[in-house]
Amino acid sequence: MKLHIKNKIGIFIALALCGAVMLTSCVDLDEDLNDAKLDPSALNSEKALEASVTGAYRALTKAATWAQFWLNAYGGDDLTTHSGKNKQAMREADLRKLTSTSARIGTAFAESYNIIKEVNYIIEGSENIEGDQTNINSLRGEAYFLRGFAYFHLTRTFGRVPLKLNTGVGEQLELAELVDIYTQIEKDFKMAADLLPDKYIGVTAAIRPNNGSARAFLAKLYLHWAGWPLKDNSKYALAASTAKSVIDKADDYGFALVDDMGTLWSIADENRLNSEIVFGIGHNQALGNQYSNRHSGRLGYPGTDAGGWAEIFAEIAFFESFPEGARKDATYRTELVYKGVTKHWMDFKDEPHPMFLKVTGYQSELKTTNSVTSMTTYFMRYSDLLLIYAEAEGRSGGSSSEAWEALNQVRRRAYMGDESYADLLTGDLAELAYTERKWELAGEFKRWDDLVRMERVESALSNRSSQEKVTGSFGDLSSASYFVPIPASELDKAPWLK
């Protein structure tokens, strides 16, 4: 199977993304790569390298197919789940009661290591490949980026995890120290930045990560490094300067805010690839379930009222405190039409909650019963990067006009058309940017990480609405429970990790 899309030339993109853009080298997507991976010496040509990078993106897409990849994020105060049905793991995360035997927690662990396994093979086996060195360097850069990405997700979810950096088998790897994991992620993102181009010809957004994508994630790494658990405050300045280096070259990287935030959740072809993607997955339902987004659509609808799966709801108190305006309208849906009847969320029979537009998409494009969609997965949007810069600048003691402008760019779009809007020019820059992240990124599995790095979980979760149906006493809300325990299925295979 070989895919092409008109007007997109000179691009090789991973299999996971090939429905959104075309492939330059036309890798045979049906090729079974397992036989070629007996050892890294089998990676002996540019074509084999391209096919292997395709495999790494396949692993990434598989990892992020379902919402359980971000299971820990259900602990945030922005989202919740159903009080019954088969949502026990989400409820346990919501109430901070996850254990090593909780359902679904293995996805983030096992699938992240599948990505790492793929890219270790690429990194180890591609050093001496002959061919177009620019293309080879770019492909190697993508491998380093994906390994950094996978470990960043792992350590923010599980804390200390084993560092596996080669293709050897039979090693008894111990849990690495957190600072060593962060240092390795830093190395990988820096190596990716050295190898990746500023931009790929014909690509208007970095679905295939570019130099700017790597530096943007490096900035995010530093922001987290400065917070809990390592609390190295010196990293705030690095987060600010690294983020600013990307913002200063945003045009070169193809990054910009889209005018209408609501278009980000549309599956129309003109919206799926957009300038706000710093890194993400451009799913394509037409290629089959394995290339689709399966943490969107039906999962965000109530059951009785719309035939939904009731997996991802908006928390009521968070919704009610959300500032009115264009951004709130682009974040939530308060009504749906089902069997010809319009229903408001307050009238839902099956656990009334507002719905996330970011999850359901538009009913004009997707039926309420769509459990596979082509909605884009955004691992990082440009607005996220702008707010990283503003917050890190403030926390490092700075207050530059450029940082205030980064914050205000996001705010201007949020209050588009609101005559009462005014730029913020004074105040606590760091806290204003942190709060802006709360609203801008609601429902995107990012709020939990922000609460954790600032150790604000307990204060945030104390504000739950009395209307919420997922009730009961919370588990431990201290930092002792911020990380998910390593899954029992993994401990069975490696009991020394206990």
N, C-alpha and C positions, 0 to 999 in steps of 0.2 A: 504494500500500500504506500503510495507516494502522493503527497498533498501539495497543492499550489494555490495561492490566492492572488488575484490580480493586484497590480500596483504596489506590491511589496517585493522588492528585489534585493538580492544580495544578503539574505538573512538566513542563518541557521538557527533554529530555535528548538528547544527541547520538546520531546514528544508530548509532555503534559500541556504545552502551550500551542501545539501546531494547529489547533482550530482557529486561533486568533491571528496568527501570522504564518508565513510560509517558510519552508526549509530550503536553504540554498543548496546544500549538498545532496539533498534528496536521499537521506539515509533510509534504508529499507526498514520500515517500522515494524514489520512482522518478524524481523530477525530474532532468533533466540540467542541471546548473548551469553547464556550460562556456559556453553561449551568453550567460549573464548575466554573464560575467566578462571581457568584452572590455575594459572599463575600470571603475575604481571608481565612476564616476557611475551605473552601472547598479544599484548597491546603493542603492535609493531608497525602500525601505519596510521596516517592521518584519518583515514576513513574509519578505522577501528576506534580511534580516539573519539571521533564524533559520535559513533554509535554508543560508546560507553557513557559519554556525557548525556546522551538521550536517556540511557538507562537510569542515570542518577536523577534526572528530572521526573522520570516515571516513579521512582521511589518517593520523591518529594510529593508528587500529586497523590499517591496512595496514602501517604502519611496524613495529609491535610484534607482528605476526602470528607471525614466526619468530624463533628464538633468535639468528640472526645480527645482529639489532638490537643485541645485547649481546655481539658476538663477542669483543671485547677482554677481557671478563670471564672467558673461559676461562683466562686467565693466573692467576686466583686459585688459592689452595691448597685451595679447598673443592670444586671440580668439575673433571672431566676428560671425555674422550671416547673413542671407539674408536680403536684403533691402525691400523685399515685402513678399508675401505669408502670412502664418499664424504665422509669427515670431515676432509679435508686442511686446510681453513681452521681448523677447531677445533683440530686438532693443532698447527698453526703458532702459534696464539694461546697454546695450552697451553705450548709450548716457547719462547715469545717470539721467533718467527721470522717474523712477518708482514711482508710487503712491499707495495708499491703494486699489485702484480699478484696478490696472494692472492685466492682465490675468496671471494665473499660479503662482502667488506669494504665494498662499495658501498652495501649496504642502509642502514646507519646514516647515511651521508652523504646519499645522494639522497633517502631518505624523510623525513629531518629537514627538508631544504630544501623538500620538498613541503608539509609542515605550515606552514613559514614563509611560503611563497608564498600559501597559503590565508589565513593570518591577516593578512598585510600588506594584502591586498585588503580584509579586514574593517575593519582599523584605519583605513586610508586613506579608505575609502568610507562609513563609518558616522557621521561626526561630526555631520552635519546631518539625520539621519533623524528624522522626527516620529512620535510614538506614545507608548506607555507608557514613560516615561523610565526607570523602575526596571528594567523588563525589558531595555531597550536598553543601559543601563549594565552590567547583568549580562552580557549577551552580549559587549559590548566587553571586559569584564573577563576573560572566558574566552579571548578572542583574545590579549590580552596575556599571560595565564598560559601558554597553549600555545606562544607564541613564546619566552618565557623558558625553558620546559621543553625545547623543541627545541634551543635554543642551549646550554643546560646539558649536554644529552646530547652534542651535537656537540663542545664544547670539552673535555669529559672524555675523549672518545674520540680526537679528532684534534688537540687542542691549538689552534693558531692556525688559524682558518677565516675566510672572508669574512663580513662583517656586511652582510646585505641587509635593509634596513628600509623599503623602498618597493616600489611595483609597477612601477617603470620597467624597461625592457628595454635590452639592449645595453651595459650598464655593464661596464667592466673592473675589477672589484673585486679589491683586493689582500687578502692575509692580514692580518687585524686583529691588533693586539697583544692579548695575553692579558688585560691589565688592562682594556682597552677592552671586550672581550667580557664579562668579569665585571661591569663597570659597567653595560653594557646589560641584562644579565640582571637585575641588581638593579633597574634602572628598571622593567623589565617586570613583575617580581613585585610591586613596590611599587604600580604602577599597577593591577594586578589586584586587590590587596588593597583599594585605595581604591574600586574599582567593584563588587566582588563582595559579595553579602549574606553575613551570618554563616551562614545556613542556608536551604535551599530547603524550602518547605512539603511535608511528607510524606516527605522524604528523611532516612533515619537515618544515612547515611554520604556522604562527599563524593566520589561517583563523578563527579558534576558538581562541579568544584572550587568551593569557597566561599572566603570571606575567610581562614578558618583554613588551608585548603590552600595558598593563596598565601604566607602568612606562614611556614608550615612549610617550604616549599621555599626561601624566603628564608633561613631558619635554616640549612638544609643548604648553600646557596650560601656563606654566611659560614664554615661549618665547613671547606669545601674551599678557600676563599679564604685561610684562615689557614694551610693546609698547602701542600705542594708543588703547583704550581710557584711560586706568587706569594709564599707564606710571609709574609703580612701578619698577624702575631700579634695585632694589635689587633682583628681580626675574630672572635676567639674570644669575646670579651665580647659582641659583637653577636649571634653565633650563640646564646649562652646566653640573653640577654635576649629575643631574638625567639622562640626555642622556648618559653621560659617564658610569654610573652604568649599563646601558643596553648594551652598546657597549662592555664593559669589559666581559660581560657574553653572548655575542652573540651566541657562540657555544652552550651554554646550552639552549638558547631559540630557536635555529634553524635559526637564522637570518644571512644572508650574501648576498652580491651583486651577482647577476647572471653574468656569464662571458659575455654574449651577451645581451645587453639591448633590442634588437629587439625581443627576444623570449618572453618578457613580454606581448606582444600584440598578441601572437599566441593562438589559441584555441586547439592546439594539447594537448592530455592528459598529456604528459610529461612536458608541459610548464605551464599549468593553475595553478597547485599547485607548488610553487617555494619558495626558501629561502628568496626572497626579500619582501615577504608579511609580514608586521608587523600587519596589520589588513585589511581585505577586504572581498569581497563576491565572492565566486566561483560559478558563474552562471551555469545553465545547461539548454540549450534550449530544450533538449529532454524531459524534465519534463513539458513543457508548457510555455506559455507566462509569467505566474506569477513568474516563477523562472529564467527568462531570463534577460539579460542585454539589455535594450531598449534605452540606451543613446550612442549606438555604431552602427557600420555598416552603414546602409543606411543614417543615420542622418548626416554623414560626407561627403557625395557626393553631387555634383551639380545636379540639376534636369534635365534640357534639355540634358546634356552631359552624364548622367549615370543613370537616373531614380532615383536619390537620393532625400532626403527630405531637403537638403540645410539648415540644422539647426545649425551646428557647423563648422565654417571655421577658418582657421589660418589667423591672421592678417598679412598683407604683409610686413609692416615695421619691425615687430618683426622677421618674417621669414628671411628677407634679412639681418638682423643684427646678426642672429644666427650663432655662430662659426661653420665652416665646420668641418666635421669629422663623426665618427661612430655614435655619439649621434644624430646629425642632421638627419642622414639617418634613425635612429630608431624612430624619432619623427614625421617626415613628409613623405608624398607621393607627388611627383610632377607629376606623370603620372598615367593614368588608361587605361585599355583596355575595350572598350564598343562596342558590336556588331562587334567585329573583328577589330576595329580601335583603334590605340594607340593615346591618346590625352595628351598633356602637359597642365599643369594648366593655362599657359598664353593664351592658345588657347580655353579655355572653353568659350562657348557662354553665359552660365548662371552665370554671376558674377565671373570672374576669381579669384581664390584663391588657394593657396596650400592646400592640405588636411592633416589632422592629421592622421598618421598611428595609433596613440593611440586611434583614434575613429573608423576609417574604418576597422582596421585589415588588414589582407593580402587577396588580391583578389584570391589567390590560395586556400584559405580556406573558404572565404565568398563571395557570390555574391554581386554585388553592390546594389541589391534590398533586401538584408537581413535586416529587421528591428528588428529582435530578434536574439541575438547572445549568445554565451557562453563565451565571453570575460570577464576576471576578472575585478572587480571593486577594485581599490586600494585606500583605505582610507589613508593608510600610507605605504610607501615603506622604506626599510632600508636606501636607499640613502638619503631620507628626514631626517631621524634621524641623520645620519652622519653630514649632513649640519646644522641641528639644533645645534648640539654640537659645531661645529666649529664657527658658528656665535655667539652663546651665550657666548662661551669662550672669543671671541674677544670683545664683547660688555661689558663683565664684567671686562675687563682689563687684561685678561690672554692671553698667547701666548704659550701654551704648545706644545711640539713636537707631542703629541697624537692628539691634535686638528688639527694641520697642516696635520697630516697623515689622519685624517678623511676626510678633504677636498680633499686631493690628491687621496684617494681611488676612489672617485667619478670622479675626473678629469682623472685618468688613463684609466678608462673604456671609458670615453667620447672621448678620443683621441687615442684609441686603434689602434696600428699599425702606428701611426703618429710619424715619427722619430724626428720631431721638438718639440715634447712634452717634457716638463721638469717639475718636481715637483715644486710647489710654496713653498718657505720657508721664504719669507720676504714680507712685505707689510701690508696693513690693513686687518687683518684676517677676521674681521666681515663683511666688505664690499665685500671682495672676496667671502666669503661663501654666502652672500646674493645674489650676482650676479650669482653665480653658481646655486642657487636655481631657478633663473629666467629661465635658460636654461634646467636644469635637469627635472623640473616639469611642463614645458610648456604644456598647453592643458589638464591638470589634475584638473582644477578648483581650483587651489591653489595660483595662482599668485595674484589674487585680494586681498586675505587675507594678503599677504606679503606687497603689496602696502599700504593697510590700516594701518597695525600696525606701519609702518614707515612713514605714512602720505605723501606718494609720488604719490598719484593718479594723481594730476593735471600735474606734470612734466612728468609722463609716458604717459598719454593720449595726450599730446601735440605733440607726435611723429607719429601720424597716417599718413599713406601713402595717397597721393592724389588719388590713384587708388581705395581706399575703397569706397564701394557703400552705406554703412550705414553712411549717412552724415547728416549734419545739426548742429546747435549749440548744444554744450553740455549743460546739466543742471548744477546745482550747483556741482562743483568739490571739494568743501571744505569738511571738516570732517562732516559738518552738513548733508551731503547726503550719508555718508558711509553706514548707516544702511537702510534696507528696511522698509517701514512703515508696521505696523501690518495690515494684510488684512482686508478689509471692511467686509468680511463675518464673521470674528471673532469679529469685533467691533459691528456688529449687535447683536451678542449673548451676548457680554460683553461690553456695551457702556461705562462703567466706565474706560475702558482701553484707551479711547481717551485722 
